[in-house]
Amino acid sequence: MKKQTAGQEQLGEFASQFAHLNDDVLFGEVWSKEDDLSAHDRSLITIAALMAMGNTEQLTAHLQIGKNNGISQKEIVAEITHLAFYVGWPKAWSTFNQAKEIWQENNSLRGEK
């Protein structure tokens, strides 16, 4: 997995300890332990948790990370549909809107429909 630098880039000067914990501990140590859970599976879990909590600001980034970690359009649609019954229909709609943008944007760059 590519080294995470979002914490340093976005909060480094303002909240340096938080940036370090985000980049080096959360993503550097926890996310990199792929012998326990693959990045693909961690992304599915993270997306589910963020969707359940309604954290749409973080959800957009993690949907993109999930796509980069190999989550297919079919998988994300199945995950969101399944979760709709547990976390709420409006949260599913919101997540679908974000996921659709990410998967369609990437498909259009490759000339897919």
C-alpha positions as CSV (number, residue, x, y, z in Angstrom):
1,M,0.0,0.0,0.0
2,K,1.2,3.5,-0.9
3,K,2.5,5.6,2.0
4,Q,-0.3,7.7,3.4
5,T,0.6,11.4,3.7
6,A,-2.9,13.1,3.9
7,G,-2.5,13.8,7.6
8,Q,0.9,15.6,7.1
9,E,-0.4,17.4,4.0
10,Q,-3.6,18.6,5.5
11,L,-2.9,19.0,9.2
12,G,0.9,18.7,9.7
13,E,1.5,22.2,10.8
14,F,-1.8,22.6,12.7
15,A,-2.0,19.3,14.4
16,S,1.3,17.5,14.0
17,Q,0.7,14.7,16.5
18,F,-2.7,13.8,14.9
19,A,-1.1,13.9,11.5
20,H,1.6,11.5,12.7
21,L,-1.0,9.1,14.2
22,N,-3.0,9.2,11.0
23,D,-0.2,8.6,8.6
24,D,2.3,6.5,10.6
25,V,0.1,4.5,13.0
26,L,-3.4,4.1,11.5
27,F,-2.2,3.8,7.9
28,G,1.4,2.9,8.4
29,E,0.9,0.1,11.0
30,V,-2.7,-0.9,11.2
31,W,-3.7,-0.7,7.5
32,S,-0.4,-2.3,6.4
33,K,-0.9,-5.6,8.3
34,E,-2.3,-7.4,5.3
35,D,-1.5,-10.8,6.8
36,D,-4.4,-10.2,9.2
37,L,-6.8,-8.5,6.8
38,S,-6.3,-7.5,3.2
39,A,-6.5,-3.8,2.2
40,H,-9.6,-4.8,0.1
41,D,-11.3,-6.2,3.2
42,R,-10.2,-3.3,5.4
43,S,-11.7,-0.9,2.9
44,L,-15.1,-2.8,2.9
45,I,-15.1,-2.6,6.7
46,T,-14.1,1.0,6.8
47,I,-16.7,2.0,4.2
48,A,-19.4,0.2,6.2
49,A,-18.5,1.9,9.5
50,L,-18.3,5.4,7.9
51,M,-21.7,4.8,6.1
52,A,-23.3,3.6,9.4
53,M,-22.1,6.7,11.2
54,G,-23.0,9.1,8.4
55,N,-19.5,10.4,8.1
56,T,-19.9,11.5,4.4
57,E,-16.8,13.7,4.4
58,Q,-14.5,10.8,5.2
59,L,-16.6,8.4,3.2
60,T,-15.7,9.9,-0.2
61,A,-12.0,9.4,0.4
62,H,-12.5,5.8,1.6
63,L,-14.7,4.9,-1.4
64,Q,-11.8,6.0,-3.6
65,I,-9.3,4.1,-1.5
66,G,-11.6,1.1,-1.6
67,K,-11.7,1.3,-5.4
68,N,-7.9,1.6,-5.5
69,N,-7.8,-1.5,-3.2
70,G,-9.7,-3.6,-5.7
71,I,-13.4,-3.2,-4.6
72,S,-15.4,-3.7,-7.8
73,Q,-18.5,-1.8,-8.7
74,K,-20.5,-5.0,-8.2
75,E,-19.1,-5.3,-4.6
76,I,-19.7,-1.7,-3.6
77,V,-23.3,-1.9,-4.9
78,A,-23.9,-5.1,-2.9
79,E,-22.3,-3.7,0.2
80,I,-24.4,-0.5,0.2
81,T,-27.6,-2.3,-0.7
82,H,-27.0,-4.8,2.2
83,L,-26.2,-2.0,4.7
84,A,-29.3,0.0,3.7
85,F,-31.4,-2.3,5.7
86,Y,-29.2,-2.0,8.8
87,V,-28.1,1.7,8.8
88,G,-30.8,3.5,6.9
89,W,-32.1,4.1,3.5
90,P,-31.0,7.8,3.4
91,K,-27.5,6.9,4.2
92,A,-27.5,4.3,1.4
93,W,-28.7,6.9,-1.1
94,S,-26.0,9.3,0.0
95,T,-23.3,6.7,-0.2
96,F,-24.6,5.5,-3.6
97,N,-24.4,9.1,-4.9
98,Q,-20.7,9.2,-3.8
99,A,-19.9,5.7,-5.1
100,K,-21.5,6.3,-8.4
101,E,-19.3,9.4,-9.0
102,I,-16.2,7.5,-8.1
103,W,-16.9,4.4,-10.2
104,Q,-18.3,6.3,-13.2
105,E,-15.4,8.8,-13.1
106,N,-12.9,6.1,-13.2
107,N,-14.8,4.1,-15.9
108,S,-15.2,7.3,-18.1
109,L,-11.4,7.8,-17.9
110,R,-11.0,4.3,-19.5
111,G,-13.8,4.8,-22.0
112,E,-16.1,2.4,-20.2
113,K,-19.9,2.8,-19.6
